[in-house]
């Protein structure tokens, strides 16, 4: 077992890919991703107040552990998004290829439409050997168990420097929003640096360097 969970959580049901193919929302392009990238899917565990000694949650009722055996190290995010939208619970994905493990989890919020979720940012660990893989069930309620999974998997992305007098995000949602802003600026800086590398005119390079400097200042102020 990849996670050290109580036997009471074991579900162990193989999920045929055909189940997803029969969904009306499945497109030919997405089906091709499932065929090319996914070898097998197992619904490995169910974490809930009925299977572990934790309290009920305000917005998390159950966490599903879905184990996906891959055909390579590549898995398109669209595959996980489709599974996340199909199964109306919070999901922790365990991906496996060549005896290495990667955990992925999305920030998943209940939407205004009952029984549906808004799928947000995905966070992931590095690819790790089973002996290196360390993910713990921590928390007194289902909400805190889920949040702790997200924080463990996200690692430094959801850790913020408060030494400069900045306020630490109070909630997981606040941390995810702040991370989104940070990632947006980092992407903008990368795009500007790309332009600098390709630009031959000195004046234009100088202008782009100034823009990078402003973006870095914006990043520091977050």
Phi, psi and omega per residue, in radians:
X1 nan 2.302 -3.068
X2 -1.304 -0.512 3.072
X3 -1.971 2.469 -3.137
X4 -1.462 1.320 -3.099
X5 -1.889 2.676 3.101
X6 -1.039 2.629 3.135
X7 -1.060 -0.427 -3.137
X8 -1.125 -0.300 -3.125
X9 -1.544 -0.226 -3.021
X10 -1.134 2.249 3.087
X11 -1.991 -0.879 2.951
X12 1.050 0.661 -3.141
X13 -1.796 2.200 3.050
X14 -1.260 2.347 3.137
X15 -1.870 1.878 3.118
X16 -1.072 2.404 3.108
X17 -1.065 -0.447 3.129
X18 -0.999 -0.558 3.118
X19 -1.016 -0.656 3.136
X20 -1.371 -0.622 -3.134
X21 -1.080 -0.528 -3.102
X22 -1.400 -0.132 3.102
X23 -1.198 2.302 -3.120
X24 -1.030 -0.395 -3.123
X25 -1.423 -0.172 -3.122
X26 -1.175 2.274 3.098
X27 -1.844 2.803 3.091
X28 -1.009 -0.684 -3.127
X29 -1.153 -0.720 3.138
X30 -1.219 -0.672 3.088
X31 -1.060 -0.672 3.115
X32 -1.102 -0.665 3.096
X33 -1.108 -0.764 3.096
X34 -1.041 -0.806 -3.101
X35 -1.115 -0.808 -3.040
X36 -1.329 -0.609 -2.944
X37 -1.834 -0.453 -3.028
X38 -1.868 2.184 3.083
X39 -1.534 -0.864 -3.139
X40 -2.738 2.757 -3.132
X41 -2.273 2.257 3.087
X42 -2.207 2.233 3.029
X43 -1.418 1.666 -2.871
X44 -1.419 -0.822 -3.068
X45 -2.460 2.764 2.978
X46 -2.205 2.110 3.097
X47 -1.839 2.095 3.128
X48 -2.737 2.975 3.082
X49 -1.062 -0.278 3.115
X50 -1.482 -0.303 -3.074
X51 -2.001 -0.334 3.074
X52 -2.398 2.843 -3.081
X53 -1.483 1.275 3.067
X54 -2.351 2.763 3.126
X55 -1.392 2.874 3.091
X56 -1.161 2.762 3.131
X57 -1.876 2.826 3.086
X58 -1.331 -0.704 -3.101
X59 -2.199 -0.093 3.072
X60 -2.061 2.037 -3.141
X61 -1.712 -0.522 -3.062
X62 -2.776 2.537 3.069
X63 -2.075 2.193 3.132
X64 -1.716 2.366 3.042
X65 -1.779 1.937 -3.111
X66 -1.893 2.070 -3.134
X67 -1.715 2.134 -3.119
X68 -2.058 2.074 3.043
X69 -1.508 2.162 -3.048
X70 -1.730 2.849 3.052
X71 -1.595 -0.228 3.078
X72 -2.816 -3.089 3.112
X73 -1.301 -0.177 -3.076
X74 -1.580 2.300 2.987
X75 -2.492 2.059 3.135
X76 -1.170 2.390 -3.127
X77 -1.019 -0.466 -3.123
X78 -1.076 -0.543 3.118
X79 -1.128 -0.832 3.137
X80 -1.151 -0.701 3.127
X81 -1.052 -0.707 -3.132
X82 -1.137 -0.770 3.113
X83 -1.128 -0.747 3.136
X84 -1.043 -0.676 -3.141
X85 -1.314 -0.494 -3.102
X86 -1.338 -0.653 -3.099
X87 -1.751 2.002 -3.009
X88 -1.410 0.802 3.078
X89 -2.432 2.944 3.047
X90 -1.304 2.429 -3.017
X91 -2.226 2.345 2.947
X92 -1.876 2.074 -3.136
X93 -1.645 2.304 2.997
X94 -1.978 1.946 -3.131
X95 -1.691 2.479 -3.134
X96 -2.371 2.357 3.020
X97 -2.682 2.305 3.136
X98 0.869 0.786 3.088
X99 1.068 0.456 2.995
X100 -2.074 2.612 -3.017
X101 -2.104 2.464 2.976
X102 -2.347 2.322 3.064
X103 -1.723 2.433 3.034
X104 -2.346 2.532 3.132
X105 -2.649 2.526 3.115
X106 -1.836 2.720 2.953
X107 -1.419 1.845 -2.965
X108 -1.973 2.061 -3.127
X109 -1.974 2.536 3.051
X110 -1.224 2.311 -3.139
X111 -1.565 3.087 -3.110
X112 -1.160 -0.501 3.100
X113 -1.384 2.131 -3.062
X114 -0.974 2.385 3.074
X115 1.379 0.113 3.112
X116 -2.134 2.777 -3.088
X117 -2.234 2.631 2.995
X118 -1.645 2.092 -3.105
X119 -1.578 2.079 -3.108
X120 -1.791 -2.546 -3.093
X121 -1.085 2.442 3.014
X122 -1.695 2.390 3.050
X123 -2.042 2.671 -3.082
X124 -2.599 2.701 3.025
X125 -1.533 3.048 2.934
X126 -1.245 2.939 2.960
X127 -1.310 2.211 -3.025
X128 -2.301 2.671 3.008
X129 -1.287 2.749 3.129
X130 -0.951 -0.593 -3.137
X131 -1.258 -0.460 3.115
X132 -1.500 -0.415 -3.036
X133 -1.218 2.152 -3.087
X134 -2.439 1.797 3.118
X135 -2.318 2.160 -2.999
X136 -1.975 2.525 3.018
X137 -1.462 1.939 -3.096
X138 -2.340 2.411 3.089
X139 2.366 2.707 -3.114
X140 -1.702 -0.250 3.109
X141 -2.330 2.902 3.123
X142 -1.079 -0.640 3.105
X143 -1.035 -0.850 -3.082
X144 -1.240 -0.553 3.068
X145 -1.082 -0.827 3.125
X146 -1.094 -0.825 -3.115
X147 -1.070 -0.694 3.125
X148 -1.174 -0.606 3.029
X149 -1.058 -0.798 -3.129
X150 -1.079 -0.813 -3.127
X151 -1.099 -0.729 3.137
X152 -1.111 -0.751 -3.088
X153 -1.276 -0.696 -3.116
X154 -1.217 -0.549 3.126
X155 1.048 -2.263 -3.044
X156 -1.108 -0.396 -3.104
X157 -1.084 -0.496 3.135
X158 -1.911 0.274 3.003
X159 -1.784 2.200 -3.064
X160 -2.111 2.437 -3.118
X161 -1.292 2.018 3.121
X162 -1.845 0.156 -3.112
X163 -1.143 -0.503 -3.082
X164 -1.525 0.394 3.111
X165 1.425 0.185 3.132
X166 -1.417 2.619 -3.129
X167 -1.469 2.289 3.099
X168 -1.246 2.423 3.105
X169 -0.954 2.339 -3.067
X170 -1.348 -0.565 -3.082
X171 -2.216 2.890 3.073
X172 -1.048 -0.721 3.141
X173 -1.054 -0.747 3.103
X174 -1.061 -0.735 -3.134
X175 -1.134 -0.697 3.135
X176 -1.159 -0.717 3.112
X177 -1.102 -0.772 3.133
X178 -1.123 -0.707 3.088
X179 -1.088 -0.678 3.111
X180 -1.062 -0.724 3.106
X181 -1.130 -0.738 -3.134
X182 -1.126 -0.773 3.141
X183 -1.113 -0.631 3.127
X184 -1.097 -0.784 3.140
X185 -1.164 -0.727 3.118
X186 -1.062 -0.684 3.092
X187 -1.145 -0.674 3.118
X188 -1.155 -0.688 3.098
X189 -1.122 -0.756 3.121
X190 -1.070 -0.708 3.128
X191 -1.148 -0.699 3.111
X192 -1.150 -0.737 3.112
X193 -1.100 -0.599 3.057
X194 -1.067 -0.783 3.136
X195 -1.132 -0.671 3.125
X196 -1.070 -0.758 -3.131
X197 -1.073 -0.561 -3.087
X198 -1.605 -0.329 -3.061
X199 -1.336 2.334 -3.133
X200 -1.794 -0.377 -3.124
X201 -1.451 2.218 -3.067
X202 -1.068 -0.767 -3.113
X203 -1.059 -0.711 3.131
X204 -1.206 -0.655 3.078
X205 -1.060 -0.768 3.137
X206 -1.057 -0.726 3.122
X207 -1.100 -0.734 3.135
X208 -1.188 -0.670 3.077
X209 -1.047 -0.685 3.118
X210 -1.110 -0.685 3.120
X211 -1.153 -0.679 3.096
X212 -1.100 -0.747 3.137
X213 -1.047 -0.744 3.118
X214 -1.126 -0.707 3.129
X215 -1.150 -0.669 3.118
X216 -1.147 -0.653 3.092
X217 -1.139 -0.725 3.099
X218 -1.064 -0.670 3.130
X219 -1.147 -0.747 -3.135
X220 -1.125 -0.499 -3.077
X221 -1.448 -0.173 3.130
X222 -1.142 nan nan
